[in-house]
Amino acid sequence: MPKEASKRRGRISAPSAAADAKPWSARFDEPVDELVRRFTASVGFDQRLAKHDIAGSLAHARMLAACGILSGADFAAIERGMASIGAEIENGSFAWSLDAEDVHTNIERRLTQLVGDAGKRLHTARSRNDQVVTDVRLWLREAIDVIRERLAALTTALLDQAERHAALVMPGFTHLQVAQPVTFGHHLLAYVEMFGRDRARLADCRRRTNVLPLGSAALAGTTFAIDREQVARELGFDGVAANSLDAVSDRDFAIEFAACAALIMVHLSRFAEELVLWMNPRFGFVRLPDRFCTGSSIMPQKKNPDVPELVRGKSGRVFGHLVALLALMKAQPLAYNKDNQEDKEPLFDSADTVRDSLAAFAGLVAGLEPRAQAMRAAAAEGFSTATDLADYLVRKDVPFRDAHAIVAHAVREAEATGCDLADLPLSVLQGFSALIADDVYASLSLEGSVAGRDHRGGTAPRQVRKAIARARARLAAER
């Protein structure tokens, strides 16, 4: 359980037959079945919306008072009561009740205990249908802001490492086979791009989240002359929902966030997989900080990359939450249905998992230590500069396909003699093409290979440093 949630969460009292009547119970001849009480209650998980429920209720009450629907005295009482409730929730003394079903009714019931009839008037011109989705949008807006900051922190850690190691040569892979030399800084910048797209997607998602449903009431709006724009301004929404039916039943914003969260976890999981491989002695590319690893209960030599492994594993639960939300909405008729109570747990867990995974990775990346010698030795394997030899021949007017074939024969020779292309004598290389001269060895060196890719987006150290500067500027502009 996240610290901020556990701090607010109080003990939930068990249901009892003598509990206060539910706000809708006058319609029924018998009390709700005991099992149904527990089955339908959401207060066990939706109480984390309490802060946002109070903020939404105060904005609603202030608007009702401004429109002459609620008296000034009633508004003052509601404001006073909500301040007390907020303090109780913060210090853990608030008595959450399962009988009250959810966070909204718990707060309203306590408000009525504190201020009497004024508390009963608060629900004028609204429904739990528009109230709950307003609370969720307020909560998600805040969660998105936190996650975007965590993405920024991880991006900064990546940029710092990339700057320190802009010229450190390592092998680049395709099909997990050595392909061409790259720099460690360039490799890390690939994740900077991924997380930059994640931040942009979340910014877009936030804009669609930041629309006020309150005022739509149950589904058709309200007969009271309310001012929805006033509430939107007070709560920081960009506008109001245009259709009351859609407003109370829409969960697109939650699904969109879940998709954004899933993509973030894809990117983290890819990076996690590389770290697990790189830490393996067969690679030996990096050393992970001890504080992000664990040992074995039986093998004293072990140092296990638990944080990357857990992030890789947690990605699956976030992917599952996205599918769960899609399935939740796929067959719902308009407007609100009780199914939508099931939107919160996957939404909450997705946000919690992404937030904590990003925080862990930011610390891990900041303490990452690359091992230059192992990286360089691996880059020298697998004939990683073969393409550079082909490019060398193309610059001497050999058609690329012909150059490709010439180099393939040279690779076979190097493989047969157990050496790298750069170690073949000039006389042997000239046996494959008379156009090859002494200057070929500059192209066949690891440093020459990476330096030659000196264009925007390339792995040349000069370009890596330029890319870092651009990424830092973009990050600063977004904040």
N, C-alpha and C positions, 0 to 999 in steps of 0.2 A: 504493500500500500504506500503511495507517495506520502512524503512527510506532510505536505500541505493539507492533504485529505485526512490523514490520521489525526492531525492536530484539531481539526474541526469536528471529527466524528465522535459522537457521544454514544452511550449505551442505548440500544433500542429496546424499549419495553415490549414484552410479549402481549399478544392480543388477549382480550378478555371479553366476556359477555356483557360486562358492565361498562364497557368503554363508551365514550361519547358517541352519539349518532354521527354517521357520515353525512357530508353535506347534501347527499342525494337520497338519503334513506327514507324520507317521508313517502316516497313512491312505492315502497315495498311492504309486504305484510309479514315477512320473516327476516331475521338477521342473516347476514352472509355466513355461509359455511366456514368453519374454522380453517379447513385446508385452503379454501378459496381466498380467505384473508391473506394467508401467507403467500399463496401462489401469485396473487395480483399485486402485492405490495412492491414498491420500488425504492422505498426510503433507504434500504440498505446500501444502495449505490448512488441514488440521485441526490443525496444530501450534499454532495460536493458542489451542487448548483446553488447552495444557500445564499452565498454572497450576491450572486447575479439575480436570484429571485427577489431578494430584498431591494436591490437597486431598481429592478424593473417595477416592483410594486410601488416604490416611492415616486418614481417618475409618472406612473399611472395615476397615483393619488394626487400628485401635484397638478397634473393636467385636469383631473376631474374638478379639483377646487378652482382652477383658473376658468373653467367652463361653467362654473356655477352648479355643478352636479353634486358636489360634495362641499359641505360647509367648511369654513376656515377652522372652526374648532375641531371638527372631525379630522381634518388633515393634520393639525398640530398633534392630536392624540396618536394618529397613525405614525407620524414621524418619530414621536417620543417612544412609542412601543417598539418600532423597528430598531431603534438605536439600542434598546435593552436586549432585544432578541439577537442582534448582531454581536453584542458583547458576550451573551451567554454561549453562543455557538463558538466564538473565538476562544473562550476560556474552558470550553468542554463541559459546561454545566447544563446545556440545553437538553431537555428530556425528549429524545426522539421516540415517537410512538409508531408501532407497526399498524395500529388501528387507524391512524391517519393516512395510511397508504403511501404518501409521497412527501417530498420536501415542501411542496407548495401548501398542502393542507396542514402539515405540521406547523408551518410558520403562521398560517392564517389562524389556526386554532389557538396557538399561543398568543397571538396578537389580540384576539378576542378576549382571552383570559386577562390580559393586561389592561386593555382600554375599552372593553365592553362593546356596545353597538357600533362604534366607529370602525372596529375591526371587521364587523359583519358587512359594512358598507363598502369595504375596499374592493370587493369582487364585482361591483357595479360596472357594466359595459365591458366585461372581459369574461373569458372562459379559461379553464385549465388548458384547453387545446391551443389557444394562442399564447397563453402564459408560458407553457412548457417549452415551446419551440423558440420563444424569445430568450428564455434562460439558456437554452442550449446554444443558440447563436452567440449570445454574449460570452458564454464559457469558451466556445470554440475560437472565437475571435482572439481571445486572450491566449489560448493555447497555441494558436498559429504564431502569434508574436513571439512567444517564448521559443518555439521550435526554430523560427527564422534566426533568432539570436544565437541559438545553439549551432545552427548551420554556419553562421558567420564565424563563431569561435573555432569550429573545426577547420573552416576554410583558412583562417588566419594561421592556425598551426601548420597546415599543409604548405602555405606560402612561405612561412618561416623556414621550414625544412627544405623546400625547393630552392630557396635563395642560398642557403648554406651549401647545397649540393647541386648547383646548376651545371657543373661540369663533371660530376662523378659518373663515369661510364658504367653501364650495366647492360645486360642483354635485353632486347625487346623480343617478345614472343608472339607467334601466331600458332594456333593449334597446340599451345604449350610447348612448342619446339623453338629453339633459338632461331631468330629471324634476322634482325639487324641490331646494331648497337644503338642504344639511346642513352640519355642521361637520366639519373635518378630524379633530378628536378623536373624533367619533362614528364616522366611517368606520374609523379605526384600531381602535376598540373592537370592531368586527365581527370582526376577526381575533383579538382577545383571546378572544372567545367560541369561535371555532373551535379555537384552540390549547388552550383550557381543556377542551374536549371531548376533544381528543387526549390530554391528560394523564390525564383520567379513564378513557378507554379503555385506556391503557397500564397504569394501576393495576389495572384488572380483569384484563387479560391477565397481569400479573405474578402475581396470586393463583392463576390456573390453571397458570401455569408452575412455581410454587413448590411442587411436589409431588414427592416422592422416588421414583424408579423402582428404585433400587438394592436388591437383594435378590430381584428377580424372576428373576435369572439369565437363562438363554437364553430361556425362555418360560413355564416351569411352576413357578418357584420353586426352592428348594434343599432338600436333605435335611438340611442342618445347622441346628442350633437357633440361629438368628441373632436379633439385636435390631435390627430396622430403625428403630425409633423413636429409638434412641441415635444412629444415623447421621444421621437427619433433624434431630435437635436440634443436633448438632455442626455440620452444614452450613447450618443456618438455614432448613430447609424447614418449611412449615406442617404437613405431614403426609406419609403414605406412600401410594403408589398402591395402589388397592384390588384390582386384578386384574392378575396377572402378564402375561397375554397382551396386554392393552391397554397395560400400562406400557412394554413394550419396542417396541411397534409404533406407539404414538400419536405423531403429529406435529401434532395440532390446535393445540397451543400455538404452534408455529412458524408455521402458517398464520394463526392469529389475530394474531400479531405482524405478519406481512407485510401483513395487511389494515389494521392500525393504521398501519403505516408508509406504506402507499399513501394513506390518508386525509390523513396529515400532508403528504405530497407534493402532494396535490390542493390543500390550503390554501396551501402555499407557492407552488405554480404559479399559482394565481389571483392572489395578491399580486404575484408576479413579473410577470405579464402587465400588471397595472395600473401597476407601476413603469416597465416598458418604454414603455407608452403615455404616462404622465405626464411622462417625461423627454423625449419627443419635442417639438421646438420648437413643433409645432402645438398641443400642450397646454401645455407649459412649467410644469407644476404643481410639480415638485420638481427639486432638484439633488442628484444622488448624489455621495457622497464620491469623490474622484479615486482613492483607494486600492482602490476596488471596481469600477473601470472600466478599460478599455484603449483604445488608439488604433488608428489604421489605418496600415498600411505604406505607403499611397500617398496617402491624403487627410489632410492635416495638421490639418484642423479637427475631425476626428471624435473623439467621446467615446462609446464604446459600453458599454451596460449588460450587460457579459458575465456578471456574477454572477447577476442575475435570469434571463438567457437560459439559462445553464447549469442552474440549478435547474429551470427550466421543462422543459428537455430531459431532465434526470436523472429527472424524475418518471416518464417512460416506462419506464425500466429497472426501477424499483421496482414499477410496475404489472405488468410482465412477470414479476418474481420471484413475485408472488402467484399468478398464473396457473400458473407452473411448479410451485409447491408443490402447488396443487390437483390438477394433472394427475398429479404424482408419486404422490399417495395414492389416486387415484380407483379403481384396480382391484387394490389389494394385498390378498391374502388374509392372514388372521392366521397367524403373528405377524410376526416380523421378516423383512424381505427386503433384499437388497443394494441395491435401489432407493434405500433410505433414506440411502445415502451421498451421494446427490445433494441432500439437504436443506440442506447446510451452506453451499455457495457462494452460493446465492440469499439465504439467511438472513443470512450475514455481510455480503454486499454491501448488502442493504437497510439493515441497521443502520448500516454505515459511511456510506452515502449520506445517510441522514436526519440522522445526527449532524453531519456536516460541513456539510450544507445549512443546518441550523438555526444552527450557529455563524457561518456567513457572513452569514446574514440578520440575526442579532442585532447584529453590528457595522455592517452597512449601515443598519439602521433607526436605530441610535443616532446615526449621522452624517447622517441625512436632513435636508435643508433645504427646507421648503415655500416656495413663492413665492406670497405672499398676493395680490398684485395680479392675477396670471394666474388664480388660482382664483376670485377675486371677479368678474373680467370674464367668465369662462366661466359662472359661476352666474347672471349677469344676462342671459345669452342663452337662447333657447329658451322664453321665457315661463314660467320655473320657478316663479313665484308664482301661476300660474293657479288652482291648487287652493285657495290661500288666499283668492282672490276668491270662489270658489264657497262656501267655508266662511263667509265674511263674509255672503253673502246668506242662507245657511241660518240663521245666527244672527238674521236679520231675518225669519224664518218663511217663507222661500221653500223649497219642497220641493227636495231635492238634485238630482233629475233636471232640474228646471226651471232651477235655478242652473247646472248643468253646461251646458245649452244657451245660457244667457245669456252665460256666460264664453266659450264657443266663438265666439260672434259677436264678442265684444270682442277675442279673440285674432286673428281674421281682420282686424279693423279695424287693430289694431296692426301686424300683419304687412304689410298693404297700405301703411301710412304709414311703415314702416321704423323703428318705435320699440318700446320695451317697454311692457307694461301700465302700469307705474308712471309712464310718461311721458305717457300719454293725459290730456288735460285732463278736469277733473271734468265739464264739460258733455257731453263725448263719452261718458264712462262712464254718466252719468245717462240718456243716450239709450237705453241697453240696460236700465236699471232705475232707476226713480225712487227706489228705496230706498237707492241709493248716496249717501253723504255724504262730507264732507272726511276723516273718520276712516278712510276706506278705504286711504289711502296708508300708514298704519302697517302694515296687513296686507300691502301689496304690496311693502314693503321687504324686502331679504334678511335683515336682522337681525330684523325683526318676524316673518318667516316661521319662522326657526329657533327664536326665543324662544317662539313660540306653541305649539310642540310640547313642552310642559313636563309630561311624565308619565314614569313609569319606562319606560325603553327608548326614549324620544324623543331628538331631536337638540338640544334646548335646552341651552345651555352649563351651566346649573345642574344638569340631569340628567346631563350628561356627567361633570361633576365627581363627582357622587354615585356614578355607575357605576364610575368609576376607584377611588374609595375602597373600594367593595364588592369589586372585582376584586383589589385589593392585599390586602385582608383574607383573601380566599379563598386566595390564593397563599401567604400567610404561614401559614395554618392547615394547608396541605397539606405544608409542609416539616418 
